[in-house]
Amino acid sequence: MWLKRGEYQRAFLRHFYSDPERIAPPGNSMVAPADGLVTSADVHGDVRYLVIALSFWDMHVQRSPLGGTVLGVEGLGDEFMDGEGRGFAFLREKSCPVQKRLVIATDAGTIAVRLITSIAARRIETWVKAGEVIERGQRIGRILLGSTVVLELPATIKLLVKTGDRVWAGETLVAEGGVGRE
């Protein structure tokens, strides 16, 4: 594969390290965890999965939708070839998905942010750890050469975006959120 062989311009990766300052808008609604295009907002049980597809031109730094306490950072797909959750629409097209799932306790309930890439890229950085108190809009990680971020939130929370909307991490309001820590 071209990535493993290093057959690309090193300057190509500079774009993936771009990290402009972002200012979360006032209020207590959830902000987008990633730049990209909303591709679905399916509900399974009591959880809504807001899927954001990143393009080459999007910033690849992810941000916390609300303030809260990190309950855990789970790695999925690193130890076995097919990851977990193949039944989810956002994973069906992924060849061997590698994921980091950040679970956050907020005043709006427990939410999670999934950073997903393929086993070929396998470059996900997380910058928070369990027990850490984080702020709304705070940088929480980066996917290098990645393609999908999924916000898991209670199905009862009203969305402020729809499929086809373009969102920006830390700036676009995506769902009503309760108080959260700002």
Secondary structure as UniProt FT lines:
FT   HELIX           2..5
FT   HELIX           10..17
FT   STRAND          30..31
FT   STRAND          36..44
FT   TURN            45..46
FT   STRAND          47..53
FT   TURN            56..57
FT   STRAND          61..63
FT   STRAND          68..76
FT   TURN            81..82
FT   TURN            86..87
FT   HELIX           89..92
FT   STRAND          97..106
FT   TURN            107..108
FT   STRAND          109..118
FT   TURN            119..121
FT   STRAND          124..126
FT   TURN            130..131
FT   STRAND          133..134
FT   TURN            136..137
FT   STRAND          139..143
FT   TURN            144..145
FT   STRAND          148..154
FT   TURN            155..156
FT   TURN            163..164
FT   STRAND          166..167
FT   TURN            169..171
FT   STRAND          173..175
//
